[in-house]
Every structure is written in C-alpha cells, then in structure tokens.
Amino acid sequence: MLPTDSLSALTNPIYENGENEMPTTATEEPLSDLMYDWLTVLQSKAEAVAAYEQFLEDAESADATDCAQLLKKLHQEESASLREVRDHVFGMIARCHAQK
C-alpha cells in the first residue's frame, strides 16, 4: 500500500507552475477541420477508384462490354479527380509548412 502522502501526490499532482491544476496553453490544433475534410475527400476518391477497378473486372468477366466501357470511363474520370484532390492536399500541406 502507498503511503498517504504518495497517494495524495497521485490523485492531486502539483505541476511545474506550483498549482494543482494542469497549466493551460494556447496550442494549435494538430489537424484543422478543413484539412480533415480534404483528407476524407482524398480517401473517398481513392476508395472509389479501387471500387471501379473491381467493378470493371466484374463487367469484363461477364462479357458486358457496354458496362465495361462505362465503368472504364467513370474510372478514368474518378482517377483524374483523385489526382486533382491529391495535388490540392499536397499544396495545402506545403503552404502550412511554409507558414511555420
């Protein structure tokens, strides 16, 4: 069993500022809402590209030429959109680091 003064130190610690309350500091958010949103868009686009690849394989396996053609077109459009979002996110990251 811990001595009473040790138990008190664990339940009521004294911080470097001599207070019993954790010091508050103005800290920057590790990830802004906007950056989170764009990373979510990027992830969604990447998942869509992967899904179209699977759908295209399925259409080709079923000899559904018209379906395969449309899926190929959609895959190309989504891939282009993915590259655009990726480049935008990289630009945001570069600007964030340039400000620091």
C-alpha positions as CSV (number, residue, x, y, z in Angstrom):
1,M,0.0,0.0,0.0
2,L,1.2,3.5,-0.8
3,P,1.9,6.0,2.0
4,T,-0.8,8.6,2.3
5,D,1.4,11.4,1.0
6,S,2.2,9.3,-2.1
7,L,-1.4,8.6,-2.7
8,S,-2.2,12.3,-2.4
9,A,0.5,13.1,-4.9
10,L,-1.0,10.7,-7.4
11,T,-4.6,12.0,-7.0
12,N,-3.7,15.7,-6.6
13,P,-0.4,16.3,-8.5
14,I,1.5,19.6,-8.2
15,Y,2.6,20.8,-11.7
16,E,5.7,22.8,-12.5
17,N,3.8,26.0,-12.0
18,G,3.2,25.0,-8.4
19,E,-0.6,24.6,-8.9
20,N,-2.8,21.6,-8.6
21,E,-4.4,22.3,-12.0
22,M,-2.8,21.4,-15.3
23,P,-1.4,24.5,-16.9
24,T,-3.4,25.7,-19.9
25,T,-1.5,26.8,-23.0
26,A,-2.6,28.0,-26.4
27,T,-1.9,25.1,-28.6
28,E,-2.6,24.7,-32.3
29,E,-5.0,22.0,-33.4
30,P,-3.0,19.1,-34.8
31,L,-5.3,19.0,-37.8
32,S,-7.7,21.6,-38.9
33,D,-11.3,20.7,-39.8
34,L,-10.7,21.8,-43.4
35,M,-7.6,19.6,-43.7
36,Y,-9.5,16.7,-42.2
37,D,-12.3,17.3,-44.8
38,W,-9.9,17.3,-47.7
39,L,-8.1,14.1,-46.4
40,T,-11.6,12.5,-46.2
41,V,-12.3,13.5,-49.8
42,L,-9.0,12.1,-50.8
43,Q,-9.7,8.8,-49.1
44,S,-13.2,8.6,-50.6
45,K,-11.8,9.2,-54.1
46,A,-9.1,6.5,-53.6
47,E,-11.7,4.1,-52.5
48,A,-13.9,4.9,-55.5
49,V,-11.0,4.3,-57.9
50,A,-10.4,0.9,-56.3
51,A,-14.1,0.0,-56.4
52,Y,-14.3,0.9,-60.1
53,E,-11.3,-1.3,-60.8
54,Q,-13.2,-4.2,-59.2
55,F,-16.4,-3.4,-61.0
56,L,-14.6,-3.2,-64.3
57,E,-13.1,-6.7,-63.7
58,D,-16.6,-8.0,-62.9
59,A,-18.1,-6.4,-66.1
60,E,-15.2,-7.8,-68.2
61,S,-15.7,-11.3,-66.7
62,A,-19.4,-11.1,-67.5
63,D,-18.6,-10.1,-71.1
64,A,-20.7,-7.0,-70.5
65,T,-19.0,-4.7,-73.0
66,D,-21.3,-1.7,-72.6
67,C,-20.9,-1.9,-68.8
68,A,-17.2,-2.2,-69.0
69,Q,-16.9,0.8,-71.3
70,L,-18.9,3.0,-68.9
71,L,-17.0,1.7,-65.9
72,K,-13.7,2.4,-67.7
73,K,-14.9,6.0,-68.4
74,L,-16.0,6.5,-64.8
75,H,-12.7,5.0,-63.5
76,Q,-10.7,7.5,-65.7
77,E,-12.8,10.4,-64.5
78,E,-12.5,9.4,-60.9
79,S,-8.7,8.8,-61.3
80,A,-8.4,12.4,-62.7
81,S,-10.4,13.8,-59.8
82,L,-8.3,11.8,-57.3
83,R,-5.1,13.3,-58.8
84,E,-6.6,16.8,-58.6
85,V,-7.6,16.4,-55.0
86,R,-4.2,14.8,-54.1
87,D,-2.4,17.8,-55.7
88,H,-4.6,20.2,-53.8
89,V,-4.0,18.5,-50.5
90,F,-0.2,18.4,-51.1
91,G,-0.4,22.2,-51.8
92,M,-2.3,22.8,-48.6
93,I,0.4,20.8,-46.7
94,A,3.2,22.8,-48.4
95,R,1.5,26.1,-47.5
96,C,1.0,25.0,-43.9
97,H,4.7,24.1,-43.6
98,A,5.8,27.3,-45.3
99,Q,3.9,29.4,-42.7
100,K,5.8,27.8,-39.8
